[in-house]
Amino acid sequence: MKRLSTIFATGMLTLTLSASAMAGSVGVSRSDAVTHPDPETIAELQRASQAAQREAYEGNKDNLAFRQKSYEIDQLIARVKSGQQVDQNQVDEALQPVWVW
């Protein structure tokens, strides 16, 4: 019984210490957030949105993925222009082409 208690106590201590080590800082803004992007980033996002719209109308009329991608990019642009913090990963993901399966 003592051995089981020791194993249990060791496991709980390990879990407690590892959980705090893996948790991120609460209330601290991430360093890779875009708060004031340069106009070139906004222009690049607008071009990506227009390209997705063009692809939706010209080449893939039955596929809504291109329209959805354009809408998501437009929402991201609106958030950036309003001054909200946007994660750099979201910008990078928005600039990726649409993958249709």
DSSP file (Angstrom, degrees, kcal/mol; ACC not computed):
  #  RESIDUE AA STRUCTURE BP1 BP2  ACC     N-H-->O    O-->H-N    N-H-->O    O-->H-N    TCO  KAPPA ALPHA  PHI   PSI    X-CA   Y-CA   Z-CA
    1    1 A M     >        0   0    0      0, 0.0     4,-2.2     0, 0.0     5,-0.2   0.000 360.0 360.0 360.0 -38.7    0.0    0.0    0.0
    2    2 A K  H  >  +     0   0    0      1,-0.2     4,-2.2     2,-0.2     5,-0.2   0.886 360.0  52.8 -64.4 -37.3    2.9    2.4    0.8
    3    3 A R  H  > S+     0   0    0      2,-0.2     4,-2.3     1,-0.2    -1,-0.2   0.903 108.6  49.7 -64.9 -40.7    4.4    1.7   -2.6
    4    4 A L  H  > S+     0   0    0      1,-0.2     4,-2.5     2,-0.2    -1,-0.2   0.895 110.5  50.4 -64.1 -40.7    1.1    2.6   -4.3
    5    5 A S  H  X S+     0   0    0     -4,-2.2     4,-2.6     2,-0.2    -2,-0.2   0.884 110.5  49.9 -64.2 -39.1    0.8    5.8   -2.3
    6    6 A T  H  X S+     0   0    0     -4,-2.2     4,-2.5     2,-0.2    -2,-0.2   0.918 111.9  47.2 -66.4 -44.1    4.4    6.8   -3.2
    7    7 A I  H  X S+     0   0    0     -4,-2.3     4,-2.4     2,-0.2    -2,-0.2   0.920 113.8  48.2 -63.6 -43.7    3.7    6.2   -6.9
    8    8 A F  H  X S+     0   0    0     -4,-2.5     4,-2.4     2,-0.2    -2,-0.2   0.928 112.7  47.7 -62.4 -45.8    0.5    8.2   -6.8
    9    9 A A  H  X S+     0   0    0     -4,-2.6     4,-2.3     1,-0.2    -2,-0.2   0.897 112.3  49.8 -63.4 -41.1    2.1   11.1   -4.9
   10   10 A T  H  X S+     0   0    0     -4,-2.5     4,-2.4     1,-0.2    -1,-0.2   0.909 111.0  49.6 -64.4 -41.8    5.0   11.1   -7.4
   11   11 A G  H  X S+     0   0    0     -4,-2.4     4,-2.4     2,-0.2    -2,-0.2   0.905 111.2  48.4 -63.8 -42.0    2.6   11.1  -10.3
   12   12 A M  H  X S+     0   0    0     -4,-2.4     4,-2.5     2,-0.2    -2,-0.2   0.902 111.8  49.5 -65.5 -40.9    0.6   14.0   -8.9
   13   13 A L  H  X S+     0   0    0     -4,-2.3     4,-2.4     2,-0.2     5,-0.2   0.921 112.3  48.1 -63.9 -43.8    3.7   16.0   -8.2
   14   14 A T  H  X S+     0   0    0     -4,-2.4     4,-2.5     1,-0.2     5,-0.2   0.914 112.6  48.5 -62.7 -43.4    5.0   15.4  -11.7
   15   15 A L  H  X S+     0   0    0     -4,-2.4     4,-2.2     2,-0.2    -2,-0.2   0.905 111.3  50.4 -63.4 -42.3    1.6   16.4  -13.2
   16   16 A T  H  X S+     0   0    0     -4,-2.5     4,-1.4     1,-0.2    -2,-0.2   0.927 114.3  43.2 -63.0 -45.9    1.4   19.5  -11.1
   17   17 A L  H  X S+     0   0    0     -4,-2.4     4,-1.3     1,-0.2    -2,-0.2   0.885 115.6  47.6 -69.7 -38.5    4.9   20.7  -12.1
   18   18 A S  H  X S+     0   0    0     -4,-2.5     4,-1.9    -5,-0.2    -1,-0.2   0.846 106.7  57.6 -73.9 -31.9    4.5   19.9  -15.8
   19   19 A A  H  X S+     0   0    0     -4,-2.2     4,-1.2    -5,-0.2    -1,-0.2   0.910 108.4  45.6 -65.2 -41.0    1.1   21.5  -16.1
   20   20 A S  H  < S+     0   0    0     -4,-1.4    -1,-0.2     1,-0.2    -2,-0.2   0.835 111.9  52.7 -70.8 -30.7    2.4   24.9  -14.9
   21   21 A A  H  < S+     0   0    0     -4,-1.3    -1,-0.2     1,-0.2    -2,-0.2   0.841 112.0  45.0 -72.1 -32.6    5.5   24.6  -17.2
   22   22 A M  H  < S+     0   0    0     -4,-1.9    -1,-0.2    -5,-0.1    -2,-0.2   0.686  93.3  96.1 -85.0 -18.8    3.3   23.9  -20.3
   23   23 A A  S  < S-     0   0    0     -4,-1.2     2,-0.1    -5,-0.2     3,-0.1  -0.430  71.6-129.5 -73.5 145.3    0.8   26.6  -19.6
   24   24 A G        -     0   0    0      1,-0.1     2,-0.2    -2,-0.1    -1,-0.1  -0.365  35.9 -79.0 -86.5 171.6    1.2   29.9  -21.4
   25   25 A S        -     0   0    0     -2,-0.1     3,-0.5     3,-0.1     2,-0.5  -0.509  45.5-130.1 -72.2 137.0    1.2   33.3  -19.8
   26   26 A V  S    S+     0   0    0     -2,-0.2     3,-0.1     1,-0.2    -1,-0.1  -0.759  84.2   4.6 -92.0 130.5   -2.2   34.6  -19.1
   27   27 A G  S    S+     0   0    0     -2,-0.5     2,-0.5     1,-0.2    -1,-0.2   0.540  95.5 123.2  79.4   6.5   -3.1   38.1  -20.2
   28   28 A V        -     0   0    0     -3,-0.5    -1,-0.2     1,-0.0     2,-0.1  -0.887  62.3-124.9-103.6 127.4    0.2   38.7  -22.0
   29   29 A S        -     0   0    0     -2,-0.5     2,-0.1     1,-0.1    -4,-0.0  -0.405  29.5-109.3 -71.0 146.2    0.0   39.6  -25.7
   30   30 A R    >   -     0   0    0      1,-0.1     3,-1.1    -2,-0.1    -1,-0.1  -0.440  15.1-131.4 -75.5 148.4    2.0   37.4  -28.0
   31   31 A S  T 3  S+     0   0    0      1,-0.3    -1,-0.1    -2,-0.1    -2,-0.1   0.694 103.8  59.5 -74.2 -17.9    5.0   38.8  -29.6
   32   32 A D  T 3  S+     0   0    0      2,-0.1    56,-2.2     0, 0.0     2,-0.3   0.145  77.8 120.4 -98.1  21.2    3.9   37.6  -33.1
   33   33 A A  E <   -A   87   0A   0     -3,-1.1     2,-0.7    54,-0.2    54,-0.3  -0.652  61.2-133.8 -85.2 141.7    0.7   39.6  -33.1
   34   34 A V  E     +A   86   0A   0     52,-4.7    52,-2.0    -2,-0.3    -2,-0.1  -0.853  37.8 156.6 -95.9 114.0    0.2   42.1  -35.8
   35   35 A T  S    S+     0   0    0     -2,-0.7    -1,-0.2    50,-0.2    48,-0.1   0.792  77.1  18.7-104.6 -40.7   -1.1   45.4  -34.4
   36   36 A H  S    S-     0   0    0     49,-0.0    -1,-0.2     0, 0.0    45,-0.1  -0.696  80.8-169.7-130.7  79.5    0.0   47.9  -37.0
   37   37 A P        -     0   0    0      0, 0.0    -3,-0.0     0, 0.0     5,-0.0  -0.309  28.2-104.9 -71.4 154.7    0.7   46.1  -40.2
   38   38 A D    >>  -     0   0    0      1,-0.1     4,-1.4     4,-0.0     3,-1.0  -0.402  30.3-110.2 -74.0 155.9    2.3   47.9  -43.1
   39   39 A P  H 3> S+     0   0    0      0, 0.0     4,-2.5     0, 0.0     5,-0.2   0.779 116.7  63.6 -58.2 -27.1    0.1   48.9  -46.0
   40   40 A E  H 3> S+     0   0    0      2,-0.2     4,-2.4     1,-0.2     5,-0.2   0.879 100.3  51.5 -67.2 -36.2    1.9   46.3  -48.2
   41   41 A T  H <> S+     0   0    0     -3,-1.0     4,-2.3     2,-0.2    -1,-0.2   0.921 111.4  47.1 -64.9 -43.3    0.5   43.5  -45.9
   42   42 A I  H  X S+     0   0    0     -4,-1.4     4,-2.4     1,-0.2    -2,-0.2   0.914 112.5  49.7 -63.7 -42.3   -3.0   44.8  -46.3
   43   43 A A  H  X S+     0   0    0     -4,-2.5     4,-2.3     2,-0.2    -2,-0.2   0.887 110.0  51.1 -63.9 -38.5   -2.6   45.1  -50.1
   44   44 A E  H  X S+     0   0    0     -4,-2.4     4,-2.1     2,-0.2    -1,-0.2   0.896 110.3  49.0 -66.0 -39.9   -1.3   41.6  -50.2
   45   45 A L  H  X S+     0   0    0     -4,-2.3     4,-2.2     2,-0.2    -2,-0.2   0.902 110.4  51.2 -64.5 -40.6   -4.3   40.3  -48.3
   46   46 A Q  H  X S+     0   0    0     -4,-2.4     4,-2.4     1,-0.2    -2,-0.2   0.894 109.3  50.3 -64.2 -39.5   -6.6   42.3  -50.6
   47   47 A R  H  X S+     0   0    0     -4,-2.3     4,-2.4     2,-0.2    -1,-0.2   0.898 109.9  50.7 -64.4 -39.6   -4.9   40.7  -53.7
   48   48 A A  H  X S+     0   0    0     -4,-2.1     4,-2.0     2,-0.2    -2,-0.2   0.890 110.7  49.3 -65.2 -38.5   -5.4   37.3  -52.1
   49   49 A S  H  X S+     0   0    0     -4,-2.2     4,-2.2     2,-0.2    -2,-0.2   0.921 112.0  47.6 -65.5 -44.3   -9.0   38.0  -51.5
   50   50 A Q  H  X S+     0   0    0     -4,-2.4     4,-2.7     1,-0.2    -2,-0.2   0.876 110.2  52.8 -64.9 -37.5   -9.5   39.2  -55.1
   51   51 A A  H  X S+     0   0    0     -4,-2.4     4,-2.4     2,-0.2    -1,-0.2   0.899 109.6  48.7 -65.2 -40.0   -7.7   36.2  -56.5
   52   52 A A  H  X S+     0   0    0     -4,-2.0     4,-2.0     2,-0.2    -2,-0.2   0.901 112.6  48.5 -66.5 -39.7  -10.0   33.8  -54.5
   53   53 A Q  H  X S+     0   0    0     -4,-2.2     4,-2.1     2,-0.2    -2,-0.2   0.924 111.5  49.6 -63.9 -43.9  -13.1   35.7  -55.7
   54   54 A R  H  X S+     0   0    0     -4,-2.7     4,-2.8     1,-0.2     5,-0.4   0.908 111.2  49.1 -62.4 -41.9  -11.8   35.6  -59.3
   55   55 A E  H  X>S+     0   0    0     -4,-2.4     5,-2.3     1,-0.2     4,-1.2   0.864 109.7  52.7 -66.0 -35.5  -11.2   31.8  -59.0
   56   56 A A  H  <5S+     0   0    0     -4,-2.0    -1,-0.2     3,-0.2    -2,-0.2   0.892 116.8  37.8 -66.3 -39.1  -14.7   31.3  -57.6
   57   57 A Y  H  <5S+     0   0    0     -4,-2.1    -2,-0.2    -5,-0.1    -1,-0.2   0.859 127.4  30.6 -82.2 -36.0  -16.3   33.1  -60.5
   58   58 A E  H  <5S+     0   0    0     -4,-2.8    -3,-0.2    -5,-0.2     3,-0.2   0.906 131.6  14.3 -92.8 -45.9  -14.2   31.9  -63.4
   59   59 A G  T  <5S+     0   0    0     -4,-1.2    -3,-0.2    -5,-0.4     3,-0.1   0.781 127.4  32.2-108.1 -29.1  -12.9   28.5  -62.6
   60   60 A N    > < +     0   0    0     -5,-2.3     3,-1.6     1,-0.1     6,-0.2  -0.474  57.4 155.4-133.0  62.4  -14.7   26.8  -59.8
   61   61 A K  T 3  S+     0   0    0      1,-0.3    -1,-0.1    -3,-0.2    -5,-0.1   0.791  77.8  51.1 -63.2 -28.1  -18.3   28.1  -59.8
   62   62 A D  T 3  S+     0   0    0     -3,-0.1     2,-0.6     1,-0.1    -1,-0.3   0.526  94.9  83.6 -86.5  -4.2  -19.5   25.0  -58.0
   63   63 A N    X   -     0   0    0     -3,-1.6     3,-0.6    -7,-0.2     4,-0.4  -0.882  53.0-172.8-108.4 115.9  -17.0   25.2  -55.2
   64   64 A L  T 3>  +     0   0    0     -2,-0.6     4,-2.5     1,-0.2     5,-0.2   0.522  69.6  88.9 -82.0  -5.6  -17.8   27.6  -52.3
   65   65 A A  H 3> S+     0   0    0      1,-0.2     4,-2.2     2,-0.2    -1,-0.2   0.859  86.9  51.2 -61.7 -34.9  -14.3   27.2  -50.7
   66   66 A F  H <> S+     0   0    0     -3,-0.6     4,-2.1    -6,-0.2    -1,-0.2   0.896 111.0  46.7 -71.0 -39.8  -13.0   30.1  -52.8
   67   67 A R  H  > S+     0   0    0     -4,-0.4     4,-2.3     2,-0.2    -2,-0.2   0.895 112.6  50.5 -67.0 -39.1  -15.8   32.4  -51.8
   68   68 A Q  H  X S+     0   0    0     -4,-2.5     4,-2.6     2,-0.2    -2,-0.2   0.910 109.4  50.9 -64.8 -41.5  -15.4   31.4  -48.1
   69   69 A K  H  X S+     0   0    0     -4,-2.2     4,-2.2     2,-0.2    -2,-0.2   0.916 110.3  49.4 -61.7 -43.7  -11.6   32.0  -48.3
   70   70 A S  H  X S+     0   0    0     -4,-2.1     4,-2.4     1,-0.2    -1,-0.2   0.906 111.3  49.5 -61.7 -42.6  -12.3   35.5  -49.8
   71   71 A Y  H  X S+     0   0    0     -4,-2.3     4,-2.3     2,-0.2    -2,-0.2   0.918 110.5  49.9 -62.9 -44.4  -14.8   36.2  -47.0
   72   72 A E  H  X S+     0   0    0     -4,-2.6     4,-2.0     1,-0.2    -1,-0.2   0.888 111.2  48.9 -63.4 -39.1  -12.4   35.1  -44.3
   73   73 A I  H  X S+     0   0    0     -4,-2.2     4,-2.6     2,-0.2    -1,-0.2   0.913 110.0  51.6 -66.4 -41.7   -9.6   37.3  -45.8
   74   74 A D  H  X S+     0   0    0     -4,-2.4     4,-2.2     1,-0.2    -2,-0.2   0.889 109.4  50.1 -62.2 -38.6  -12.0   40.3  -45.9
   75   75 A Q  H  X S+     0   0    0     -4,-2.3     4,-2.1     2,-0.2    -1,-0.2   0.889 110.5  50.4 -65.1 -38.9  -12.9   39.7  -42.3
   76   76 A L  H  X S+     0   0    0     -4,-2.0     4,-2.3     2,-0.2    -2,-0.2   0.903 109.3  50.7 -65.1 -42.3   -9.2   39.6  -41.4
   77   77 A I  H  X S+     0   0    0     -4,-2.6     4,-2.8     1,-0.2    -2,-0.2   0.914 109.5  51.1 -61.5 -43.2   -8.5   42.8  -43.3
   78   78 A A  H  X S+     0   0    0     -4,-2.2     4,-1.7     1,-0.2    -1,-0.2   0.896 110.1  49.4 -62.4 -40.4  -11.4   44.5  -41.4
   79   79 A R  H  <>S+     0   0    0     -4,-2.1     5,-1.9     2,-0.2     4,-0.4   0.906 112.3  47.9 -65.0 -40.7  -10.0   43.4  -38.1
   80   80 A V  H ><5S+     0   0    0     -4,-2.3     3,-1.2     1,-0.2    -2,-0.2   0.928 112.0  48.8 -65.7 -44.9   -6.5   44.7  -39.0
   81   81 A K  H 3<5S+     0   0    0     -4,-2.8    -1,-0.2     1,-0.3    -2,-0.2   0.804 106.4  57.1 -66.9 -28.3   -7.9   48.0  -40.1
   82   82 A S  T 3<5S-     0   0    0     -4,-1.7    -1,-0.3    -5,-0.2    -2,-0.2   0.549 119.5-109.0 -80.5  -5.1   -9.9   48.4  -37.0
   83   83 A G  T < 5 +     0   0    0     -3,-1.2    -3,-0.2    -4,-0.4    -2,-0.1   0.499  67.9 146.0  94.8   3.9   -6.8   48.1  -34.9
   84   84 A Q      < -     0   0    0     -5,-1.9     2,-0.3    -6,-0.2    -1,-0.3  -0.423  56.9-103.5 -71.7 150.0   -7.5   44.7  -33.4
   85   85 A Q        -     0   0    0     -2,-0.1     2,-0.4   -52,-0.1   -50,-0.2  -0.582  38.5-167.1 -74.4 134.3   -4.5   42.4  -32.8
   86   86 A V  E     -A   34   0A   0    -52,-2.0   -52,-4.7    -2,-0.3     2,-0.1  -0.986  22.8-117.8-125.3 132.5   -4.2   39.7  -35.4
   87   87 A D  E >>  -A   33   0A   0     -2,-0.4     4,-1.4   -54,-0.3     3,-0.9  -0.451  18.0-130.8 -68.6 138.0   -1.9   36.7  -35.0
   88   88 A Q  H 3> S+     0   0    0    -56,-2.2     4,-2.5     1,-0.3     5,-0.2   0.829 108.1  61.8 -60.2 -31.6    0.8   36.6  -37.7
   89   89 A N  H 3> S+     0   0    0      1,-0.2     4,-2.5     2,-0.2    -1,-0.3   0.856 100.1  53.9 -63.2 -34.0   -0.1   32.9  -38.2
   90   90 A Q  H <> S+     0   0    0     -3,-0.9     4,-2.1     2,-0.2    -1,-0.2   0.890 109.0  48.2 -67.0 -38.5   -3.6   34.0  -39.3
   91   91 A V  H  X S+     0   0    0     -4,-1.4     4,-1.5     2,-0.2    -2,-0.2   0.934 112.9  47.9 -65.2 -45.8   -2.1   36.4  -41.9
   92   92 A D  H  < S+     0   0    0     -4,-2.5     4,-0.4     1,-0.2    -2,-0.2   0.901 112.3  49.2 -62.2 -40.8    0.2   33.7  -43.2
   93   93 A E  H >< S+     0   0    0     -4,-2.5     3,-1.0     1,-0.2    -1,-0.2   0.868 107.2  55.3 -66.5 -36.7   -2.7   31.2  -43.4
   94   94 A A  H 3< S+     0   0    0     -4,-2.1    -1,-0.2     1,-0.2    -2,-0.2   0.820 104.7  54.0 -65.5 -30.3   -4.9   33.7  -45.2
   95   95 A L  T 3< S+     0   0    0     -4,-1.5    -1,-0.2    -3,-0.2    -2,-0.2   0.553  88.0 100.1 -82.7  -6.9   -2.2   34.1  -47.9
   96   96 A Q  S <  S-     0   0    0     -3,-1.0     3,-0.1    -4,-0.4    -3,-0.0  -0.501  82.3-105.4 -76.0 147.7   -2.1   30.4  -48.5
   97   97 A P        -     0   0    0      0, 0.0     2,-0.3     0, 0.0    -1,-0.1  -0.266  40.1 -93.8 -69.4 161.5   -4.0   29.1  -51.6
   98   98 A V        -     0   0    0      1,-0.0     2,-0.6     2,-0.0   -32,-0.1  -0.576  33.7-148.4 -76.3 133.9   -7.3   27.3  -51.2
   99   99 A W        -     0   0    0     -2,-0.3     2,-0.5   -34,-0.1    -1,-0.0  -0.927  13.6-170.1-106.7 118.9   -7.0   23.5  -51.1
  100  100 A V              0   0    0     -2,-0.6   -37,-0.0     1,-0.1    -2,-0.0  -0.927 360.0 360.0-110.8 126.7  -10.0   21.7  -52.6
  101  101 A W              0   0    0     -2,-0.5    -1,-0.1     0, 0.0    -2,-0.0   0.421 360.0 360.0 -99.7 360.0  -10.2   18.0  -52.1
